[in-house]
């Protein structure tokens, strides 16, 4: 279990990438390239105006279709974890936290 004191910039970056991927046009169960992930994050941010907009959209999805939202979030987490550990994607923590 993660407590508030355990949270750091990498946890916040992971959460933000997950939200952006969740709100992106990428199809669940695909394996996007690093470039596709970066574009999807930027496009989702533009569409939802900011990180808070993404978080609201994810919350609405869980309220409307929880089982489907849970499956998508699991897929997004896998993709996000890979993206943060990959040299194939060009996103900095500053980009993700601002």
Secondary structure, DSSP 8 states (H G I E B T S, - for coil): ---GGG--HHHHHHHHHHHHHHTSS--TT----HHHHHHHHHHHHHHHSSHHHHHHHHHHHHHH-HHHHHHHHHHHHHHHHHHHH-SS----HHHHH-
